[in-house]
């Protein structure tokens, strides 16, 4: 009875010992393989260091060559990025073939192609912004330093990367805008030119001589230093308002938002001063009440 109980215990012990022996052999084999691979790993590590050095010097050389041209800063960043990317791809392929000798460049490229499809589906938004960033850098418009307006965001372009664009709002905050948003939606570039047309409405009373009022307004606008008189000044009677005849006054000044605010401030002040000096009323809204029956202005008291 005791022998029958001891026999299964010995069998389980033998199995356990065999498992440990197999595991030990596998660990020893992995350790020996790792030791044999150490020289190749060291060579691959050296290749990566050389790749980093070569990429760094290649970017400097590219900067020197580009510096002699009038290339935009955003396009310069794009060239630097592609130079580094190309060198690192070559360096990584060489390092992988050193570690895994059976891996050929053809099989590596094929594997990268299959992996790129899988990664493309998984990171569709990232690649969309990447391609949009490349196209934004390639196009001539929207340079760094421009003030733009897109989808309710107004600000100054500070930096363009392959993923996003840094837009500094006029109130001081910075907004990280995905490149796909700037590529898909209409973008208004406020500072594409150094000059921009501004406008304001000026109203005069109905009993005013409109020709005289137009001359007074034009003279007032011409007196403002910030106004570019060579570009012309427009004074158009545009609307019969509830209590005034409105003129649309248009002039040219600097395209920056600050330039627009300053010129508009001085133009409004000049128009107000000119109309006051000419005795022309700038009416404010008023209401006329009409009654069916006459309303007595005074009456006898009940006492």
Number of C-alpha atoms within 10 A of each C-alpha: 5 6 7 8 9 10 11 11 11 11 11 11 12 12 12 12 12 12 12 12 12 12 12 12 12 12 12 12 12 12 12 12 11 13 12 11 15 13 13 19 18 14 15 21 15 13 17 17 13 13 21 16 11 16 21 15 13 16 18 13 13 14 16 11 10 17 11 8 9 8 10 16 15 22 20 17 18 19 18 19 15 12 16 18 13 11 16 17 12 11 20 16 16 18 22 18 16 20 18 13 10 10 13 15 13 9 11 14 12 12 11 13 12 12 11 12 11 12 13 14 10 11 11 12 13 17 17 16 21 19 16 22 24 20 17 23 23 14 12 11 11 19 23 17 14 19 24 21 18 15 11 5 15 20 24 25 20 15 16 24 19 23 20 21 23 19 26 21 17 14 8 10 9 16 17 13 16 21 25 22 16 19 15 9 10 11 16 14 19 20 19 16 11 10 17 18 16 17 16 13 15 21 21 22 18 17 10 15 11 16 9 13 25 20 12 21 24 20 15 20 28 18 14 18 12 19 22 18 15 9 12 12 20 17 20 14 18 13 13 12 13 12 16 20 20 21 22 15 23 17 25 21 21 21 19 18 14 11 15 19 13 13 21 21 11 18 25 19 14 21 22 18 15 20 19 13 10 11 11 18 17 18 13 11 8 7 7 4 4 7 6 5 6 7 7 6 5 6 6 5 5 4 3
